[in-house]
C-alpha cells in the first residue's frame, strides 16, 4: 500500500463551493485526468467510483477518454487480480 498524504480543506471553502469532501475528490480527480496528469485508473481510484461510473462521469462532462500505456498497465494489473490473464 502506498503512503497516504492528508490535507485540510476549510469547511467554509467546501460550503462556498457547495461540495462534500467526496465531491471535492471527484472534482480534483476529473480535473487532473482532463489535464493528462492522472491516468483513468488513478483518477478512478481517487474518486472511489467504478470504471464504468467514472467513464459515465467523463462522458457527462464531455471529457474524452484517454487510453495510454499507463491505462493498459493498470488494466493488466486488474486482470491479474481477477485471474483473467
Phi, psi and omega per residue, in radians:
X1 nan 2.456 -3.137
X2 -1.441 2.845 3.090
X3 -1.116 2.649 3.105
X4 -1.996 2.282 3.069
X5 -1.910 2.266 -3.124
X6 -1.906 2.359 3.015
X7 -2.319 2.715 -3.043
X8 -1.774 2.421 3.015
X9 -2.103 2.073 -3.129
X10 -0.995 2.442 -3.118
X11 -0.987 -0.612 -3.120
X12 -1.154 -0.486 3.064
X13 -1.255 -0.768 3.069
X14 -1.056 -0.744 3.125
X15 -1.084 -0.770 3.138
X16 -1.090 -0.670 3.127
X17 -1.426 -0.147 -3.072
X18 0.953 0.871 -3.132
X19 -2.238 2.565 2.955
X20 -1.506 2.908 3.064
X21 -0.997 -0.688 3.120
X22 -1.126 -0.712 3.110
X23 -1.160 -0.622 3.099
X24 -1.111 -0.712 3.091
X25 -1.078 -0.693 3.112
X26 -1.118 -0.794 3.139
X27 -1.062 -0.718 3.111
X28 -1.122 -0.812 -3.121
X29 -1.094 -0.781 -3.133
X30 -1.117 -0.748 3.138
X31 -1.098 -0.814 3.133
X32 -1.156 -0.620 3.081
X33 -1.137 -0.825 -3.112
X34 -1.074 -0.551 3.107
X35 -1.405 -0.109 -3.110
X36 1.374 0.304 -3.104
X37 -1.592 -0.327 3.062
X38 -2.253 2.487 3.007
X39 -1.252 2.894 3.116
X40 -1.104 -0.620 3.135
X41 -1.114 -0.780 -3.140
X42 -1.261 -0.678 3.099
X43 -1.119 -0.746 3.120
X44 -1.103 -0.699 3.118
X45 -1.053 -0.709 3.127
X46 -1.153 -0.589 -3.087
X47 -1.431 -0.320 -3.024
X48 1.112 0.418 3.074
X49 -1.709 2.745 3.005
X50 -1.247 2.859 3.111
X51 -1.010 -0.760 3.140
X52 -1.068 -0.801 3.131
X53 -1.103 -0.713 3.137
X54 -1.139 -0.744 3.131
X55 -1.167 -0.627 3.058
X56 -1.114 -0.705 3.103
X57 -1.071 -0.805 3.106
X58 -1.050 -0.778 -3.139
X59 -1.089 -0.703 -3.133
X60 -1.133 -0.404 3.117
X61 -1.780 0.137 3.134
X62 0.982 0.752 3.071
X63 -1.825 2.110 -3.096
X64 -1.159 2.492 3.099
X65 -1.326 2.259 3.071
X66 -1.729 2.372 3.081
X67 -2.360 1.915 -3.106
X68 -2.222 -2.958 -3.102
X69 -1.060 -0.650 3.089
X70 -1.080 -0.723 3.115
X71 -1.127 -0.726 3.110
X72 -1.067 -0.769 3.120
X73 -1.088 -0.741 3.090
X74 -1.043 -0.760 3.137
X75 -1.123 -0.688 -3.141
X76 -1.126 -0.675 3.082
X77 -1.114 -0.768 3.120
X78 -1.076 -0.783 3.108
X79 -1.039 -0.738 3.109
X80 -1.094 -0.736 3.119
X81 -1.099 -0.553 -3.137
X82 -1.549 -0.054 -3.121
X83 1.286 0.497 -3.077
X84 -1.814 0.162 3.136
X85 -1.482 nan nan
